[in-house]
């Protein structure tokens, strides 16, 4: 187990990933609703990321087979807090990818996704696009984005959890 963990971090370093957010300014500017989208670009060993995004059936994981979360590294109210954004394989629990981001920016994205959900009749609250060296690999339409404090406790009030979903 330890060697698998070390291998993940050797091949999937957080600095191989960049994150770009789109479609959230309309919330504060009062424009027309747009689907909040996060684009994660990977600039590392492509075969490793592709393998992590592939299920036992040999196909890329579907949106329902992945979870997106933010794990805070400090206090949720501290503007300097960094968080770890992760995409995990829901079936195995393995991390597909992790990257560091300013927690305030991620929480702003979650608020935009929540607002979009209230104004849209779609079950999709936001999108995640995963690219390798600028080329799109997969896109997920998502409705849940979980936020955890540094001890691993779920922060429901900051998370995006569709109504009727029990965790």
C-alpha positions in Angstrom: 0.0 0.0 0.0 2.7 2.5 0.9 4.5 1.9 -2.4 1.3 2.6 -4.3 0.8 5.8 -2.4 4.4 6.9 -3.1 4.0 6.0 -6.8 0.9 8.2 -7.0 2.8 11.2 -5.7 5.9 10.6 -7.8 3.9 10.4 -11.0 0.9 12.6 -10.2 2.5 15.6 -8.5 0.1 18.4 -7.7 2.2 20.9 -9.6 1.5 19.0 -12.9 -2.1 20.3 -12.7 -3.5 23.8 -13.4 -7.1 24.8 -12.7 -9.1 27.4 -14.6 -12.6 28.4 -13.6 -15.2 29.6 -16.0 -18.9 30.7 -15.8 -19.0 32.1 -12.3 -18.8 35.9 -12.8 -22.5 36.2 -13.8 -23.5 35.5 -10.1 -21.9 38.7 -8.8 -22.4 40.7 -12.0 -26.1 39.8 -12.4 -25.8 38.4 -15.9 -27.4 35.4 -17.5 -26.8 32.1 -15.7 -24.0 30.0 -17.2 -22.9 26.5 -16.1 -19.9 26.9 -13.7 -17.0 25.0 -15.2 -13.6 24.0 -13.9 -11.0 23.0 -16.4 -8.2 20.9 -15.0 -5.1 20.6 -17.3 -2.5 18.0 -16.6 1.1 18.4 -17.9 2.7 15.2 -16.8 2.8 11.5 -17.7 -0.4 11.2 -19.8 -0.6 7.4 -19.5 -0.7 7.5 -15.7 -3.6 10.0 -15.6 -5.5 8.0 -18.3 -5.0 4.8 -16.3 -6.4 6.5 -13.2 -9.5 7.7 -15.1 -10.1 4.3 -16.6 -12.5 1.8 -14.9 -12.2 -2.0 -14.7 -14.2 -2.2 -17.9 -11.4 -0.4 -19.8 -13.6 2.7 -20.4 -13.1 6.2 -19.0 -15.0 6.6 -15.7 -18.4 8.2 -16.0 -19.4 11.3 -14.0 -21.3 9.0 -11.5 -18.2 7.0 -10.9 -16.3 10.0 -9.6 -16.5 12.4 -6.6 -15.1 15.9 -6.3 -14.1 17.4 -3.0 -12.2 20.2 -1.3 -10.1 19.4 1.8 -9.2 22.6 3.7 -5.7 22.9 5.1 -6.7 25.8 7.5 -9.8 27.6 8.8 -12.6 28.0 6.3 -12.9 31.8 7.2 -9.2 32.5 6.7 -8.6 34.2 3.3 -5.1 32.6 3.2 -6.3 29.0 3.6 -5.3 26.6 0.9 -7.3 23.6 0.1 -6.7 20.4 -1.8 -9.2 19.8 -4.7 -9.5 16.1 -5.5 -11.3 13.9 -7.9 -11.6 10.3 -6.7 -12.8 7.1 -8.2 -16.1 6.4 -6.3 -15.9 2.6 -6.8 -12.3 2.1 -5.5 -11.9 5.2 -3.4 -8.5 5.9 -5.1 -7.5 9.4 -5.8 -7.5 10.2 -9.5 -5.9 13.6 -9.1 -5.2 16.3 -6.4 -4.1 19.9 -6.7 -3.7 22.8 -4.3 -6.0 25.9 -4.7 -6.9 28.9 -2.7 -9.9 27.7 -0.7 -11.8 31.0 -1.1 -11.7 30.7 -4.8 -13.1 27.1 -4.7 -15.8 28.2 -2.2 -16.8 31.0 -4.6 -17.1 28.4 -7.4 -19.3 26.2 -5.2 -21.6 29.2 -4.4 -21.9 29.9 -8.1 -22.8 26.2 -8.7 -25.4 26.4 -6.0 -26.9 29.5 -7.5 -26.9 28.0 -10.9 -28.8 25.0 -9.6 -31.5 27.2 -8.2 -31.9 29.0 -11.5 -31.6 26.0 -13.8 -33.9 23.1 -14.3 -30.9 20.8 -15.0 -29.6 18.3 -12.4 -26.1 19.3 -13.5 -24.8 22.1 -11.2 -21.3 22.4 -12.7 -18.9 20.7 -15.1 -15.4 19.4 -14.7 -13.3 19.2 -17.9 -10.0 17.2 -17.6 -7.4 17.9 -20.2 -3.9 16.5 -20.9 -1.6 19.1 -22.4 -4.5 21.2 -23.5 -6.4 18.3 -25.2 -9.8 17.4 -23.6 -9.8 13.9 -22.2 -13.2 13.9 -20.5 -16.0 16.1 -19.2 -18.2 15.4 -16.2 -21.5 17.0 -15.4 -21.7 17.1 -11.6 -24.1 18.0 -8.8 -22.2 17.3 -5.6 -19.0 19.0 -4.4 -18.0 18.1 -0.8 -16.0 20.3 1.5 -14.1 18.9 4.5 -12.2 20.6 7.2 -8.6 19.6 7.9 -9.7 16.9 10.4 -11.9 15.3 7.7 -15.3 16.4 9.0 -17.8 17.3 6.3 -18.7 21.0 6.2 -22.3 20.7 5.0 -23.0 24.4 4.9 -20.1 24.9 2.5 -20.7 21.8 0.4 -22.8 21.5 -2.7 -25.3 18.7 -1.9 -28.5 18.3 -3.9 -31.7 18.3 -2.0 -32.8 14.8 -1.1 -29.3 13.4 -1.0 -28.3 11.8 2.3 -24.6 11.3 3.1 
